[in-house]
Amino acid sequence: MRANHTIVTLGILSWVVAFGLGCNDGTSSAPVESTPLAEPAATDAETPGRASAKTGLLEIAVIPKGTTHVFWKSIHGGAVRAEQELDGVRITWKGPIKEDDRDEQIKVVQNFINIGVAGIAIAPLDDTALVSHVREAVQEDIPVVVFDSGLKGEPGKDYVSYVSTDNYKGGVLGAKRLAEVLGETGRIILLRYQVGSASTDNREKGFLDEIKKYPNIEVVSDNQYAGATSETAQRKSENLLNRFTDIDGIFCPNESSTFGMLLALRSAYRVSKVKFVGFDSSPKLVEAMRQGELHGLVLQDPLRMGYLAVKTMVAHLRGESVRQRIDTGVHMATPENMDTQAMRDLLSPPFQKYLN
């Protein structure tokens, strides 16, 4: 049974409007421009929410790429924060353990479709493999919000909204920082993350497009993939460091690839010889930057991302128009600015207070 709600709390409306949303579907490699305050674009505003017959709550499934990295725990914290602020909403958090288990993520999606949840918020492990399953959810009258990583679908049709970092811009920031600490000259490596990951694909493209602007910087390797874990990233990094013994700089596009490369540099006693810029944060990466082993970390705002993914879904279910693209921001942390309040909040997101 479906209940038609046409009024959203002013809190939801003000949040969605305050963080103006663009129109990019997340699959383009071009930069996403933030949108000024304006009326949201309609995306089937009359879709009512479906409350559970047993609980009377809007049941929202939140499906991450993985569940082990600090980034995903922060996303979880943001989703729980939204649940706590909204009346009549319950989230269920479930995803694969590792970020390369496409079959498990597909299985999770199918289970939630079979259960008949009110809505799904998902970070697709593969921008192509998940398309048909997301479309199946929509066909079963279960709207979908995509977050973190894009999907090769049609916004407004295959999914309600895309909530994420401007990943292309994040790659650009990484390139600018690495060029800066290198003095705009040197031989560098880009260690990619994983085939099919739209978010990191865009970061890698942003990095390579920007680094081309520095004629005295040579990219000696950009076709190797770290894989889904720190362990696979460390092994790939060790192979690269053995192959390229005279590199000056490195960029890695996510938390696990950054940490795996850090471990490899430590094992090779090269942390003081190579300029290193990574992506995302964890306590170990923060400490490494404090010790001078990392020269920059591109930061997302995962708490905000999880929060807005759930808020956007609930607003849509309750009949409110939402934007098709929400940019949650991207920032560069360095040893010089890491102790400012703004960077401390991003380097160490306080997700635990929402999960305890």
ZALUMRO-152283 format. One record per residue (C-alpha): residue number from 1; residue in one letter; x, y, z. Coordinates in Angstrom, 2 decimals, decimal comma. Example, Ala and Ser with C-alpha at 12.3 -4.5 7.8 and 13.67 -1.06 7.14 Angstrom:
// residues 2
KOLNU   resi   resn        xx        yy        zz
KOLNU      1      A     12,30     -4,50      7,80
KOLNU      2      S     13,67     -1,06      7,14
***
This chain:
// residues 356
KOLNU   resi   resn        xx        yy        zz
KOLNU      1      M      0,00      0,00      0,00
KOLNU      2      R      1,39      3,40     -0,94
KOLNU      3      A      0,90      6,66      0,93
KOLNU      4      N      1,05      9,96     -0,96
KOLNU      5      H      2,99     12,63      0,91
KOLNU      6      T      3,22     16,05     -0,73
KOLNU      7      I      4,88     18,04      2,03
KOLNU      8      V      8,54     17,82      3,03
KOLNU      9      T      9,88     19,38      6,19
KOLNU     10      L     11,55     22,75      5,72
KOLNU     11      G     14,74     21,10      6,96
KOLNU     12      I     14,86     18,73      3,97
KOLNU     13      L     13,92     21,47      1,51
KOLNU     14      S     16,49     23,95      2,83
KOLNU     15      W     19,27     21,35      2,77
KOLNU     16      V     18,57     20,23     -0,79
KOLNU     17      V     18,29     23,82     -2,07
KOLNU     18      A     21,28     25,08     -0,09
KOLNU     19      F     23,62     22,62     -1,76
KOLNU     20      G     22,57     23,43     -5,35
KOLNU     21      L     22,69     20,52     -7,68
KOLNU     22      G     23,92     20,38    -11,26
KOLNU     23      C     22,77     18,29    -14,19
KOLNU     24      N     25,65     15,92    -14,88
KOLNU     25      D     24,85     12,22    -14,81
KOLNU     26      G     28,20     11,24    -13,36
KOLNU     27      T     29,44      9,33    -16,37
KOLNU     28      S     31,09     12,27    -18,13
KOLNU     29      S     34,76     12,92    -17,57
KOLNU     30      A     34,30     16,68    -17,86
KOLNU     31      P     34,25     18,81    -14,70
KOLNU     32      V     30,91     19,29    -12,95
KOLNU     33      E     29,98     22,88    -12,22
KOLNU     34      S     28,25     23,72     -8,95
KOLNU     35      T     24,81     25,25     -9,49
KOLNU     36      P     23,68     28,48     -7,80
KOLNU     37      L     20,55     28,59     -5,67
KOLNU     38      A     17,53     27,90     -7,85
KOLNU     39      E     14,37     25,89     -8,03
KOLNU     40      P     15,19     22,15     -8,31
KOLNU     41      A     14,55     20,33    -11,55
KOLNU     42      A     11,56     18,04    -11,26
KOLNU     43      T     12,09     14,28    -11,35
KOLNU     44      D      8,68     12,69    -11,07
KOLNU     45      A      7,72     14,80     -8,08
KOLNU     46      E      4,45     12,96     -7,55
KOLNU     47      T      6,07      9,62     -6,76
KOLNU     48      P      4,73      8,68     -3,31
KOLNU     49      G      6,68      6,78     -0,71
KOLNU     50      R      5,92      3,14      0,11
KOLNU     51      A      5,75      2,48      3,83
KOLNU     52      S      6,42     -1,00      5,13
KOLNU     53      A      3,22     -2,83      5,97
KOLNU     54      K      4,89     -4,22      9,09
KOLNU     55      T      6,64     -1,13     10,44
KOLNU     56      G      4,85      1,80      8,84
KOLNU     57      L      8,29      3,24      7,98
KOLNU     58      L      9,91      4,17      4,72
KOLNU     59      E     12,52      1,44      4,37
KOLNU     60      I     15,59      2,73      2,52
KOLNU     61      A     18,36      0,32      1,47
KOLNU     62      V     21,83      1,89      1,38
KOLNU     63      I     24,32     -0,22     -0,60
KOLNU     64      P     28,01      0,79     -0,60
KOLNU     65      K     30,78     -0,62     -2,81
KOLNU     66      G     32,40     -2,15      0,26
KOLNU     67      T     32,18     -2,05      4,03
KOLNU     68      T     35,76     -2,12      5,35
KOLNU     69      H     37,39      1,20      4,42
KOLNU     70      V     36,99      4,28      6,61
KOLNU     71      F     35,38      6,06      3,66
KOLNU     72      W     32,42      3,67      3,65
KOLNU     73      K     32,06      3,80      7,41
KOLNU     74      S     31,81      7,57      7,10
KOLNU     75      I     29,15      7,19      4,39
KOLNU     76      H     27,29      4,89      6,78
KOLNU     77      G     27,53      7,46      9,55
KOLNU     78      G     26,04     10,13      7,29
KOLNU     79      A     23,18      7,85      6,28
KOLNU     80      V     22,40      7,09      9,93
KOLNU     81      R     22,51     10,79     10,74
KOLNU     82      A     19,83     11,41      8,10
KOLNU     83      E     17,74      8,54      9,47
KOLNU     84      Q     17,95     10,05     12,95
KOLNU     85      E     16,75     13,43     11,72
KOLNU     86      L     13,86     12,16      9,63
KOLNU     87      D     10,57     10,90     11,03
KOLNU     88      G      9,18      7,65      9,71
KOLNU     89      V     12,39      6,46      8,00
KOLNU     90      R     14,58      3,43      8,55
KOLNU     91      I     17,74      2,62      6,62
KOLNU     92      T     19,29     -0,79      6,10
KOLNU     93      W     23,03     -0,75      5,38
KOLNU     94      K     24,34     -3,72      3,44
KOLNU     95      G     27,07     -4,23      0,87
KOLNU     96      P     29,97     -6,47     -0,14
KOLNU     97      I     32,98     -6,70      2,14
KOLNU     98      K     35,47     -6,07     -0,66
KOLNU     99      E     35,13     -3,52     -3,43
KOLNU    100      D     35,65     -6,03     -6,25
KOLNU    101      D     32,71     -8,33     -5,47
KOLNU    102      R     30,25     -7,30     -8,19
KOLNU    103      D     28,26    -10,52     -7,86
KOLNU    104      E     27,67     -9,91     -4,17
KOLNU    105      Q     26,54     -6,33     -4,74
KOLNU    106      I     24,15     -7,50     -7,45
KOLNU    107      K     22,82    -10,14     -5,06
KOLNU    108      V     22,23     -7,48     -2,41
KOLNU    109      V     20,30     -5,33     -4,90
KOLNU    110      Q     18,15     -8,30     -5,93
KOLNU    111      N     17,39     -9,16     -2,32
KOLNU    112      F     16,18     -5,63     -1,62
KOLNU    113      I     14,03     -5,69     -4,76
KOLNU    114      N     12,48     -8,96     -3,58
KOLNU    115      I     11,83     -7,54     -0,12
KOLNU    116      G     10,16     -4,50     -1,67
KOLNU    117      V     11,93     -1,60      0,05
KOLNU    118      A     10,69      1,95     -0,56
KOLNU    119      G     13,93      3,08     -2,17
KOLNU    120      I     17,55      2,13     -2,84
KOLNU    121      A     20,66      4,31     -2,56
KOLNU    122      I     23,66      2,61     -4,19
KOLNU    123      A     27,33      3,23     -4,96
KOLNU    124      P     27,73      1,00     -8,04
KOLNU    125      L     30,80     -1,20     -8,08
KOLNU    126      D     30,63     -1,28    -11,86
KOLNU    127      D     29,08      1,52    -13,89
KOLNU    128      T     27,85     -0,95    -16,52
KOLNU    129      A     27,16     -4,23    -14,72
KOLNU    130      L     24,67     -2,66    -12,29
KOLNU    131      V     22,59     -0,83    -14,90
KOLNU    132      S     20,12     -3,64    -15,64
KOLNU    133      H     19,59     -4,34    -11,93
KOLNU    134      V     18,94     -0,69    -11,14
KOLNU    135      R     16,46     -0,59    -14,01
KOLNU    136      E     14,75     -3,68    -12,60
KOLNU    137      A     14,34     -1,91     -9,27
KOLNU    138      V     12,74      1,09    -10,99
KOLNU    139      Q     10,42     -1,22    -12,94
KOLNU    140      E      9,33     -2,65     -9,59
KOLNU    141      D      8,44      0,89     -8,46
KOLNU    142      I     11,55      1,20     -6,25
KOLNU    143      P     13,33      4,48     -7,06
KOLNU    144      V     17,12      4,60     -6,93
KOLNU    145      V     19,59      7,28     -5,86
KOLNU    146      V     23,16      6,71     -7,07
KOLNU    147      F     25,95      8,00     -4,84
KOLNU    148      D     29,76      8,15     -4,90
KOLNU    149      S     30,30      6,50     -8,29
KOLNU    150      G     28,40      7,01    -11,53
KOLNU    151      L     26,14      4,68    -13,47
KOLNU    152      K     25,78      4,47    -17,26
KOLNU    153      G     22,08      5,11    -17,10
KOLNU    154      E     19,73      7,99    -17,81
KOLNU    155      P     19,24     10,45    -14,93
KOLNU    156      G     15,60     11,10    -14,16
KOLNU    157      K     14,68      7,76    -15,69
KOLNU    158      D     17,04      5,04    -14,46
KOLNU    159      Y     17,78      6,87    -11,22
KOLNU    160      V     16,44      9,87     -9,37
KOLNU    161      S     19,68     11,67     -8,53
KOLNU    162      Y     23,46     11,25     -8,48
KOLNU    163      V     25,08     12,37     -5,21
KOLNU    164      S     28,87     12,49     -5,29
KOLNU    165      T     32,16     14,29     -5,32
KOLNU    166      D     33,21     16,01     -8,53
KOLNU    167      N     35,75     13,26     -9,13
KOLNU    168      Y     37,26     14,82    -12,23
KOLNU    169      K     38,00     17,97    -10,24
KOLNU    170      G     39,53     15,82     -7,50
KOLNU    171      G     41,99     14,40    -10,01
KOLNU    172      V     42,81     17,91    -11,21
KOLNU    173      L     43,55     18,99     -7,64
KOLNU    174      G     45,82     15,97     -7,19
KOLNU    175      A     47,79     16,86    -10,33
KOLNU    176      K     48,17     20,48     -9,31
KOLNU    177      R     49,45     19,53     -5,87
KOLNU    178      L     51,91     16,96     -7,21
KOLNU    179      A     53,23     19,44     -9,78
KOLNU    180      E     53,62     22,03     -7,03
KOLNU    181      V     55,68     19,84     -4,70
KOLNU    182      L     57,79     18,61     -7,64
KOLNU    183      G     58,61     22,13     -8,74
KOLNU    184      E     56,82     21,29    -12,02
KOLNU    185      T     59,45     18,83    -13,17
KOLNU    186      G     60,11     15,10    -12,79
KOLNU    187      R     59,11     11,53    -13,67
KOLNU    188      I     55,88     10,30    -12,15
KOLNU    189      I     53,57      7,29    -11,80
KOLNU    190      L     49,77      7,14    -11,74
KOLNU    191      L     48,62      3,92    -10,08
KOLNU    192      R     45,01      3,42    -11,15
KOLNU    193      Y     42,37      1,77     -8,97
KOLNU    194      Q     40,10     -0,74    -10,72
KOLNU    195      V     38,45     -1,25    -14,12
KOLNU    196      G     34,77     -0,26    -14,15
KOLNU    197      S     34,89      2,14    -11,21
KOLNU    198      A     33,41      5,37    -12,62
KOLNU    199      S     34,49      7,56     -9,69
KOLNU    200      T     38,17      6,64     -9,89
KOLNU    201      D     38,11      6,60    -13,70
KOLNU    202      N     37,15     10,26    -13,59
KOLNU    203      R     39,79     11,06    -10,98
KOLNU    204      E     42,45      9,42    -13,12
KOLNU    205      K     41,30     11,29    -16,22
KOLNU    206      G     41,25     14,61    -14,35
KOLNU    207      F     44,76     13,94    -13,11
KOLNU    208      L     46,16     13,04    -16,54
KOLNU    209      D     44,42     15,93    -18,30
KOLNU    210      E     45,83     18,42    -15,81
KOLNU    211      I     49,35     16,99    -15,59
KOLNU    212      K     49,71     17,41    -19,38
KOLNU    213      K     49,85     21,15    -18,73
KOLNU    214      Y     53,31     20,71    -17,18
KOLNU    215      P     55,72     19,97    -20,06
KOLNU    216      N     58,61     19,06    -17,75
KOLNU    217      I     56,64     16,32    -15,98
KOLNU    218      E     56,78     12,90    -17,63
KOLNU    219      V     54,23     10,20    -16,82
KOLNU    220      V     56,25      6,96    -17,03
KOLNU    221      S     53,38      4,61    -16,05
KOLNU    222      D     49,61      5,09    -16,05
KOLNU    223      N     48,22      1,70    -17,08
KOLNU    224      Q     48,57     -0,37    -13,91
KOLNU    225      Y     45,67     -1,12    -11,53
KOLNU    226      A     45,94     -1,46     -7,76
KOLNU    227      G     42,90     -3,69     -7,28
KOLNU    228      A     40,31     -3,51     -4,53
KOLNU    229      T     42,43     -3,96     -1,39
KOLNU    230      S     45,49     -2,47      0,23
KOLNU    231      E     47,20     -5,84     -0,12
KOLNU    232      T     46,77     -6,01     -3,89
KOLNU    233      A     47,75     -2,34     -4,13
KOLNU    234      Q     50,94     -2,98     -2,16
KOLNU    235      R     51,97     -5,83     -4,44
KOLNU    236      K     51,32     -3,80     -7,58
KOLNU    237      S     53,17     -0,83     -6,06
KOLNU    238      E     56,19     -2,96     -5,22
KOLNU    239      N     56,33     -4,15     -8,82
KOLNU    240      L     56,19     -0,58    -10,10
KOLNU    241      L     58,86      0,65     -7,70
KOLNU    242      N     61,14     -2,20     -8,73
KOLNU    243      R     60,58     -1,37    -12,38
KOLNU    244      F     60,97      2,40    -12,06
KOLNU    245      T     63,85      3,13     -9,72
KOLNU    246      D     64,25      6,82    -10,53
KOLNU    247      I     60,72      8,25    -10,23
KOLNU    248      D     60,09     11,56     -8,50
KOLNU    249      G     56,34     11,54     -7,86
KOLNU    250      I     53,26      9,32     -7,46
KOLNU    251      F     49,49      9,82     -7,48
KOLNU    252      C     46,94      7,26     -6,25
KOLNU    253      P     43,16      7,75     -6,66
KOLNU    254      N     41,59      6,19     -3,55
KOLNU    255      E     42,21      5,14      0,06
KOLNU    256      S     43,32      1,55     -0,50
KOLNU    257      S     45,65      2,32     -3,43
KOLNU    258      T     47,18      5,19     -1,46
KOLNU    259      F     47,82      3,05      1,59
KOLNU    260      G     49,18      0,14     -0,44
KOLNU    261      M     51,63      2,45     -2,21
KOLNU    262      L     52,65      3,97      1,14
KOLNU    263      L     53,52      0,52      2,49
KOLNU    264      A     55,53     -0,26     -0,64
KOLNU    265      L     57,46      3,01     -0,40
KOLNU    266      R     58,26      2,29      3,23
KOLNU    267      S     59,48     -1,22      2,39
KOLNU    268      A     61,71      0,21     -0,34
KOLNU    269      Y     62,99      3,01      1,95
KOLNU    270      R     61,88      5,59     -0,59
KOLNU    271      V     59,31      7,65      1,31
KOLNU    272      S     61,75     10,53      1,71
KOLNU    273      K     62,78     10,42     -1,96
KOLNU    274      V     59,40     10,47     -3,73
KOLNU    275      K     56,68     13,14     -3,66
KOLNU    276      F     53,40     11,39     -3,01
KOLNU    277      V     49,81     12,62     -3,32
KOLNU    278      G     46,85     10,35     -2,54
KOLNU    279      F     43,07     10,38     -2,33
KOLNU    280      D     40,76      9,94      0,68
KOLNU    281      S     41,66      9,66      4,33
KOLNU    282      S     42,20      7,20      7,16
KOLNU    283      P     43,99      7,53     10,52
KOLNU    284      K     47,12      5,88      9,09
KOLNU    285      L     47,18      8,19      6,08
KOLNU    286      V     46,69     11,25      8,27
KOLNU    287      E     49,64     10,21     10,42
KOLNU    288      A     51,73      9,54      7,32
KOLNU    289      M     51,09     13,07      6,10
KOLNU    290      R     51,99     14,46      9,51
KOLNU    291      Q     55,27     12,56      9,30
KOLNU    292      G     56,05     13,95      5,84
KOLNU    293      E     55,48     10,66      3,99
KOLNU    294      L     52,51     12,07      2,08
KOLNU    295      H     52,50     15,51      0,50
KOLNU    296      G     48,77     15,85     -0,04
KOLNU    297      L     45,43     14,06      0,20
KOLNU    298      V     42,46     14,90     -1,98
KOLNU    299      L     39,45     14,74      0,32
KOLNU    300      Q     35,80     14,04     -0,23
KOLNU    301      D     33,04     14,62      2,33
KOLNU    302      P     31,67     11,09      2,87
KOLNU    303      L     29,53     12,00      5,88
KOLNU    304      R     27,74     14,60      3,82
KOLNU    305      M     27,47     12,22      0,88
KOLNU    306      G     25,73      9,51      2,90
KOLNU    307      Y     23,53     12,10      4,56
KOLNU    308      L     22,42     13,69      1,29
KOLNU    309      A     21,88     10,35     -0,46
KOLNU    310      V     19,27      9,39      2,14
KOLNU    311      K     17,79     12,89      2,41
KOLNU    312      T     17,40     13,08     -1,36
KOLNU    313      M     15,71      9,69     -1,55
KOLNU    314      V     13,25     10,55      1,21
KOLNU    315      A     12,48     13,95     -0,33
KOLNU    316      H     11,70     12,22     -3,63
KOLNU    317      L      9,56      9,55     -1,98
KOLNU    318      R      7,56     12,23     -0,18
KOLNU    319      G      6,79     14,09     -3,38
KOLNU    320      E      9,46     16,79     -3,36
KOLNU    321      S     11,32     17,71     -6,53
KOLNU    322      V     15,06     16,98     -6,31
KOLNU    323      R     17,98     17,79     -8,54
KOLNU    324      Q     19,53     15,14    -10,72
KOLNU    325      R     23,13     15,99     -9,70
KOLNU    326      I     24,40     16,88     -6,22
KOLNU    327      D     28,07     17,84     -5,86
KOLNU    328      T     29,23     17,14     -2,30
KOLNU    329      G     32,57     18,98     -2,61
KOLNU    330      V     36,27     18,13     -2,93
KOLNU    331      H     39,27     19,57     -1,07
KOLNU    332      M     43,05     19,33     -0,90
KOLNU    333      A     44,65     18,65      2,46
KOLNU    334      T     48,38     19,28      2,86
KOLNU    335      P     50,86     19,16      5,74
KOLNU    336      E     50,53     22,94      5,86
KOLNU    337      N     46,73     23,13      6,27
KOLNU    338      M     45,86     19,79      7,88
KOLNU    339      D     45,42     21,27     11,36
KOLNU    340      T     42,81     23,84     10,36
KOLNU    341      Q     39,35     23,03     11,68
KOLNU    342      A     37,88     22,52      8,22
KOLNU    343      M     40,54     20,00      7,24
KOLNU    344      R     40,46     18,18     10,57
KOLNU    345      D     36,74     17,53     10,08
KOLNU    346      L     37,39     16,06      6,63
KOLNU    347      L     40,54     14,12      7,52
KOLNU    348      S     38,85     12,48     10,51
KOLNU    349      P     35,08     12,43      9,87
KOLNU    350      P     33,23     11,92     13,17
KOLNU    351      F     31,21      8,97     11,89
KOLNU    352      Q     31,47      6,93     15,09
KOLNU    353      K     29,07      9,14     17,01
KOLNU    354      Y     26,31      8,17     14,57
KOLNU    355      L     27,13      4,46     14,49
KOLNU    356      N     27,49      3,82     18,24
***
